[in-house]
Amino acid sequence: MLFLISYANIAQNNTREVLFSINDKPYYTDEFARIYKKNLDLVKDDTQKDLNQYLDLFVGYKLKVNKAYKLGLQNGAQYQNELKSYRSQLAKNYFNDTKITQELIEEGYNRLQKEVRASHILILVDENATAEDTLKAYKKIEDIRKKAVAGENFDDLAVQFSEDPSAKENKGDLGYFSAFRMVYPFETAAFNTPKGEISKIIRTRFGYHILKINDVRANRGEITVAHIMILSPKPEDVDKDSKRIIEDIYKKLQQGEKFEDLAKQFSEDKSSSSKGGVLNKFGSGQLSSEEFENMAFALKNVGDVSAPFQSQFGWHIIKLIEKHPIKSLDEMKPELETKVGKDDRSKKITASLNEKLRKKYTHKRDNKQFAAMSKLVTNDFYDGKWKAPETFNNTTLLTINSKKIDNKAFLDFVEKQQKSGLKTKPVAKLTEELYEKFLDDQLTAYYDENLENDFPEFANVMEEYRDGLLLFDLMEKEIWDRAKTDTLGLKSFYDQHKMEHMWKKRVEVTVASSTKEDMIKKAQALLKKNTEPQTIKDKLNVNNVINVMTNSGVFEEGTDALPKTMKYDVGVSNVFKEGEYYFVTNVERVLPESPKTLEECKGKIVNDYQQYLEQRWVDDLKKEFTVKVNTDAFTHVKQQLK
């Protein structure tokens, strides 16, 4: 797979000549030069850096691709699906506005440095609500905001007016949170509103909100702790039994007993007790107990243990395992990029792309056709019951550059959009809104279809992958499987080349080693009595002290398993020293140089046989296809590359 090693973007040469042809299909100098440059530093075999040799390899590569097409491998369903999947993955990079994405990553990272504590009031309104319902909700939140700005107690207003069900209990208080914890518009309002002030009215998919910023502090990062918990059936009271148990456990800790053992034995949090009480790491606002979070973050040093305290769940003792401060921007960038892609922030990237595509491509709507199609859409749309008529004038509605998109495509789009819950009225206004979405969809599809035309580097990578995938299937069919299953051919090839696969002198030996001379002498005495290596270790390694190690087997001369100064004489050697270790060896037999058996070198033989078959196959392909090399063009490209 020589030509698939790298996907770096290399600029094409300005000169473009036909370098060679296969059955009159031309291949150009720019492709040859680009791939040669791309792989130059990655090729270890210097013969492949020679341009004459490289041309031969390149021609061989293209011959194989032509053979794959001739066999129809490009029509295979698995090939088509894999190619489509790869193109989809590669294309994602071209739908991402790098500048906007980087700005959003940096914005998110900067916000992560802080934690905001906010209270909010919510007036529910569906994002696809009618204009009437939307205005009604807006006026309601506007009146509430006026009261808050005028100085009325925000907590009381939240209890009285907020349509967030939790407001009755928490008075709208959301606790501390940082970036990526709330929907993006809400987060933006929280971070852009000064401490102690009331935010402007903001709209999210849930409805209209106003916020009061209660506090802003530095982000405490994340923390890993272990805890021991005793459930308290009456968290509002001081449950005496639970308190007594946790205090007894705390005394055991002070007496030196292990936290992990006590957690396993006594903790009633069964999800963590078996792990010594260790919880998954968490940050501010991620647990349902603020008391627990604050006690955990108050611990200063790894290993510190809190005094017993009570939360709404019961009594706890916490041990600090590890603190996880916020990482650098470079370290967090991949994680943040993923979060941006999954977050409401991604709408900014989509909007930016839509705007660029509207400017990039010429697009024209046939207004007469659009008026006719609009009349076909009825109020049934709002109930999800509308269907496109079976008969209508299906002609061009939209033209993007030279591509024509018909009325049917638009009506099909409208029918599918009923699931989106759009409520815009009247229908005429709805169809205009739907057309704008349709236009963006069609522009994006056109952009996707033309990536190869607009971006030469994309086309190059796709061409390489397309050919490489075909080549893989072809090589598996013609060479690799054959080399593994052709036992007679493989045996014959081995017989012709076995002298190239030789064992050096080998020795069947037991090597004993120790840092203690007296112990190695004892091992020597035992070896002379033909004592088994395991028995030697059992006799000399006592009281959990490893005094002697042994290693037995057949080893080649010069291998690291053998002492460098050992003698290859049959029998038990004298004690000798290398570095800090004393050695003694017991040589059973010495084996002279000899060819390896087929089984002993099968991996290498199979690989060599594959290369042999491939070369013969390429020679056959040169006879099957007509190859013509343009020597003048090759001379030019060699001059450019040198």
N, C-alpha and C positions, 0 to 999 in steps of 0.2 A: 504493500500500500504506500509506495514511495511518494506518490504525488498527492497524498492526503495528509501529510504530516502537519502542515501549518495552515492557518486561515488568516494570516496577517494580510493587510490590504497593501498591495504593491501597485504603484502607478504603472499604467501601460506605456510601452514605448510609443513614440509618435509615428515611427515607421512601421508599416504593417505589410509584409510580403507573404506570399504562399511559401512555406518552408518545405512541405511535402504534401502529397495527396495519397489517399487510400481508395482505390476504385473511383478515382476522380473527385472524391470528397476532400476539400482543401483544409489544411491545418496551417496556422499562421505563426510568423516569427514572434509576435507580441505575446502569444500564449506561452510559447516555449521559453522565452526570456523571463517572463513573469514567474513561472513555476520554477525555473532553474534558480533564480535569485531567492525565491521564497524558501527553498529547501537547502540552499548552499551550506549554511552554517549548521544544519541539522544532520547532514549526511556524514557518517563516520568513515565510510569506505572512500578513500581518495580517488579510486578509479571511477567512481560515479560523479566526481567533480570535473573529470575530463570531458570537454564538450562533445568530442566525437563519441565517447562512450555514452554520454548522457542522451545524445540524439538517438542512439540505438535503443536505449531503454525507453525513451519517449515514444518512438515509433512502435516498439513492442507493446507499450501500454495502450496506444490507440488501436493497434491491431486487435487486442483482446476486447476492447470496447465494441469495435465493429462486429466481432464475432458474437458478442452478447446480443447485439441488436438483431443480427442475422438469425439467431436462435429464438428471438422473440421474448427474451427475459424481461424486457421493459414492460411487457403487458401483464406480468404477474400481479395478482391482487396484493400480496404481501409487499412487493417492491413499491407499488403505487402508494399504498398506505404509509409505508415508512418514509417515502420521499415527501409525501404531503405533510406528515407530522414534522419532519425536519424543517421544511420550508416555513411552516407556521411558527416554529420556535425561532428560527433565524429572523423572520420578518418582524417579530416583536420589537427588536431594536430600532426599527425604522418607524414605529408608531409612537415612539417616546420622544417628547421634546426635552432634549438634554438640559437646556438652559432652565426651563420651568421646573423640571425634576430636581435639578441641583438646588434651585432656590427653595423648593419645598423641603428638601432634605435638611438644608441649613436652618430653615425656619423651625422645623420640628426639633432639631438638635438644640438650638438656642432655647426653645421653650422647655426642653427637658431639664434644663439647668435649674428650673424653678418649680415649685408646687404652689398651686392656688387653692385657697379654701373659699368656696362660693356657695351662696344660697340662690335658689331660683324659684320663679313662679311661671307655671306653664298654662297656657290656654290651648287646648287641643284643637287642631284643624288639619284635616287630611291634605297632603301636598297636591292632590288632584281635586280639591274641593271646588265648588262653584264660586264665582266671584262674590256672590251675595254672602255665602257662608264665610268666606275668607275675610271680607270686609267687616262682618259682624265680630269675628274673633279678634281682628286687629283693633277695632274700637274698644273692645273689652280690655285688652292688654294695655292699650294706650291710657285708658282711665286709671288702671291700677298703677301704672308707672307714674302718672301725675301725683297720685297719693304718696307713693314712695319717695319721690323727689321732694315733695312738700314736707317730708319728715315723719310720716306715719311709720309705725314699727313694721319693718319688713317681715319679721317672723309672723306677726299677727295677720298681715296681708296674705302671706303664703297659706296659712291655715284656713283663712276665710275664702280665698279665691282660686288658689292653684288647683289645677285639674290633674296634677301628678298625684296618684293615690298615696304615695309615701309622705306627702306634705303634712298630713294630719299628725303624723308621729314625729317627723324630723324637722318640721317647720321650714321645709325647703332646703335644709342644710345638706349639701352633698359631700361634706368633708374635703380633704385635700386630694388633688389630682394633678397630673402633669399632662404633657402632650400625648396624643394618641389614645387617650382614655375616654374622651367624649366625642360626639360627632363634630366635624371640623368647624362649622359656623359657630357652634356653642363654645368650642375651645378658643377660637379666635376672639370672641367677645370677652371670654374670661381673661385672656392674656393681654387684651388691649384696654381693659377698663382699670383705672387706678384703684388702689386699695381704699375701701370705705365708700366707694361711689356706686351708683346704679348704672348699669349698662344701657345702651340704646336697645330698642326692640330688635330682636333677631328672629329669623325664620329658620326652622329646621324641618325635617320630614315629619316631626311629631306635632309641630304647631308653632305658636309664637311664645317667646320667652323674654323675661327680663332677669338680670342677675345682680346680686349685690356681692362685691368682693370683700370678704371678711378678713383675709390674711394672705400674705405672699411670703414664702420662705425658700431657702435653698433646697434643692432636691436632696433628700437623704439617701438616694440610691436604693439598692435592694439589700436584703439581709437574709441569711439562713440561720434559723434557730432550731433547737429541740425544745420540747416542752413536756411537762407532766401535768395532766389535767384530771381533776376529780369533779365529776358532774355535780351540779347543785340543783336540786329540784325546785328550790325557791330562790332564784337569783336576786329577787328584790330584798330578800332578808339575808341575814348572816346565818347560813345554815350551819349549825354547830358541828354535826357529824362530819360534813365535808371539810370544814375548816380544821377540825382536829386532825383528820387524816393527812391533809396537805402539810400541816405544821409538823406532824411526825416524820413525814418524808423529808421535809426540809432539815430536820435535826439529823437524820441519817446522812444527808449530803454534807452537813457541817462536820460529821464524824469521819468523813473520808470515803463513804460508799460511792460507787460509780453512778453517775447520772443515768447512763444508758441502761444499766441493770435495773435501776429503780423504775425507769420509764417502762421497760418491758414487763415488770412485775405488777406495777400499780396503776399506770396511766389508763384512764378510761376513754381516751381517744384511740380507738382500735385501728384507725387508718394510719397512725404513726407509731404506736407503741412497739410494734414488732421491729421497727427500724431505730429503736432507742429514742423515740420521740421526735426524730428529725422531720421537719416540715419542708415543703418546697419553698424555694426562695420567694420573697414577696417584697413589694414596695408599698408606699403610702396609698391608702384607699383600696387596696386589693383584698383586704380581709374584712369581714363583717363586724369586727370588734376594734374600735379605735383604741380602747384601753390596752388591748393586747399589743397592737402596733407600737404604741407609745412606750410601753414597758420594754419591748424588744429593742427599739432603736435607742433607748436610754442606756443600754449596756455598752460599755466602752471597749473592753478588750476581749479577744477570743478566749473562751473558757469561763467568762464571768457568768454568774448565776444570780437571777433575781430573787428577791424575797417573795413569799406567796402573795398573790393578789387575786382579786375577784373580777370576772367579766360577766356578761349576761349569760354565759354558758356554764360557768362554774369557777373553780379555783385552779390557778396555774402556778407553776414555777417554770421559768424560761432560762435556757442556757444558750449563750451566743456561740455559734459555730463559725460563721464567716460573714464579713461585710463585703458588699459588692458595689464599689463606687461607680459612678457613670464613666463609661469608657470614652476614649477619644473619638472625634468625628470619623477619622479614618477607620478605626476599629468597628464603629457602628454603622458605617455607610451601607453595606449590603443589607443589614437588618432594616435600616430606615427606608431604603429603596423599596423593599418588599412591603413595608407598612404603608408607604405613600401610595403604592399601586393598589392596595386593598381598601384604602381609606377614601372618604369623600373628596379628599384632595385631588384624587386622580381625575375628577371632573375638570379641573383646571387644565390638565394635560390634554384631555379629549377636546376641550373647547379651543385650546391653542391649535391643535392639529386641524380641527374643522375650519378654523379661520384661515389657516395657511392654505388648505386645499381649495377653499373657495376663491382664493387669489391665484393659486397655481394653475388651475384648469379653467378653460372656457366652458361655461354651462349656461344653457338656455332652456327655458320652459315655454311650451306652447300654451299660452294663456287661454286660448279658445278650448283646447282639449281639457285643460285643468278645470275650467268652468263647467264643462259637461260632466266630468268625473265627480266634481263636488256635489252636483245635484243628485248623484246616485247614492250618496252617503246620507243616511236618515238617523232619526233619534234612537233607533234600535241599537245604535253603537253604544249608548250609555248603559244599556242593559246587557251588553255582550251578546246580542242576538243578531247583529247585522251580518249579512253575507253579500259578497259581491254578486251582481247580477250575472246570469249565465251568458247573456248576450249583450254586447256593447261594442262600440266602434274602437277596436284595438289597434291604435296607431301610435306613433311616437309622441310621448309626452315630454320627455327630457332628453337633451343631447349634451353629453360631456365630451368635449373635443369632437372626435368623429364617432363616438359610441352612442347608439340610440337606445333609449330605455322606453318601453311601451306603457300604455295605460294599465295593462293587467298587472305589471310589476307593482304599480302604485296601489291599486285596489287590493292586491294580496297583502301588501304592507299594512294598509288600513285595517284589514280584517284581523291581522295578528296583533295589532296595537290595542285591541279591545281589552286584552289582559293587563294592560298598563294602568287601567283605571282612570284615564283622562276624563275630566268633567267639563272642559272648556265649552262654553256656549256663547252664541248659537252654533249650529253645525257648520255654518260657513266659516266661522272663526276657527273651529276645531280642525277643519280640513286644511286650512292655511298652516296651522301649527304642525299638523301631521306631515304636510309637504316639506316643511323645513327639516324635520327629522329624516324624512325619506331622502332628501337631497344630500344631507350629511352622510347617510348610510351608503348611498350610491357613489359619492365622491371617495369615500374610504375604500369601497370595493374596487373602484377604478384605480386608485392609488396602489392597492395591493396587487392587482393584476399587472401593473406596469412597473413593479419594483425592478425587474431585470432590465427594463429599458432606461429607467431613471438613474439607477445606481450600478455602474459597471462592476464594482467590487462584489455586490450582491449576486449579480449574474455569474461572475467567475466562481464564487464559492458554491453556488447551486450547481453549476456545470461540473465542478470537481466532485461534488457529493453524488450527483446523479450518475456520473461515470464510475465513481469509486464503488457505489452500492451495487451497480450492475457487475462490476469486476469481481467483487466479493462473491456474489452468487455464482458467477461463471467459474472462478478459481476453485470454489468449493466443489462444484460439479465435475470439472475436468481434471483437477490436479489433486487437491487435498484429500478428498474421499478416496480417490484411486490409490494414492500413495499409502494410505492406511489399510486398504483392503486387498491390494495386489500382493499377496504373500510371496508368490513365486518370483515376481519381478523384484520385490524388495530383497529377497534372499540372494538372487543373482547379483543385484547391485552391491550387496554387502560382500559377497565373495570377491568381487572385482576390486573393492576398496578397503578390505579389512586391515590391510597393512598400514593404512592411514589412521587407524584407531587402535593404538597400542597401549597396553599397561606398561608403566615403568616397573622397575624391580619392586616387588611387594613383600611384605612380611606378615606372617600370622603371629601375633604377639599379644601378651598382656603387659601393660605398663602400669607400675605402681608409683605413686608420688606422695611426698610429704614434706612439710617444712621442718620436720624433726628427724635428725639422723638416726636416733635410737629406734624410732618407729619404723623407718624404712629398712633397717637391718633386720627387725623382727619380720617384716613382710618378705624380705629376701629369704630368710630361713624357712618360712612357710611355703614359698614358691618352690624351694628346693625339695619340699616334701610332697609336691604336686597338689597342694591345697587349692581349692577352688577360689577365684577372686572374691565371690560374695562371702565365703567363709572367712577369708582374710579380713574383710571389712567388719564382719560381725565380731571377730575376736579383738581387733585393735581399736575400733571406734566404740568407746564405752562412755557412760555418764553424759550422753548427749554431746560429746566432743568428737569431731571428725578429725582423726589423726592421719588417715590414709585414704587416698582415692585410687581407684583402679579403672583401667580402660582396656577392653579386649576387642580384638577384631583383626581384619586383614586391611593393612594400610599401605598406600604407595609411598615409596621413598620420597622424602621431602615434605610430606604432609604435616600440617600443624599438630596433628594428634601425636606425633612421634617427637621425642627429644632430639635436638639437632646433633648431639654428639654420641648418640647411641651406636653400638656396633651391631652389625647384622649377622651375628653368630648364633647358631642354635644353642639353646640352653639358658640358664639363669645367669645374668650379667653380674659384674661387680656393682657396688653402689657408686653412683657418680652424681655430680652436682651441676645444675645450670641455674644461674640466678639465685633465687631464694629457695629453690626446691631441690630435694634429693630424689633420685630416681633409681629404680631397678627394673630390668625387663626380663621377661621369659619368652624367648623366641621359640615357637613350635616348629616353624619351617620358613624357608626363604623361597619365594617364587620368582623365577627369572622373567625378563621382559617377554611379553606375549601379546598376540592380538586379543582384543576384547571380543567376547561372544556377541552375537546379534542382539540378544536380550540386554547385555551390559551397555551397549551403545545405541540402543534402538532409537531413542529420541533424536540423536544427531544424525543417524543413518536415514531416518524418515525425512528429516529436514533436507538433507543433501539430495535424497531421492526426489523430493518435491521440486527442488531447483533444477535437477537434471531433466525431469519430465517437462517442466515449464519451458526450459530452453529448447528442447526438442519440439514442443508444441508451438513455440513462437516461430521456429524455423518452418514448421508446416503451415502456419498462418501466412508467412511471407510467400508461400507458394499458392495459397488459396486466394489471397488478395493481391492486387497489383499496387505496389508501392513505388512512387516516384519522388525522389528528393531533389529539390532545387538547390544545387551546389552554390550558386551565386548568392542566393538568399542566406544560406548557412554561413558563407564567408562573411557576409555583412553583419549577421547577428553575433558571430564570434568576435568581430572587431568591436561591436558595441559592448559586449559583456566583458571583454578584457580591458 
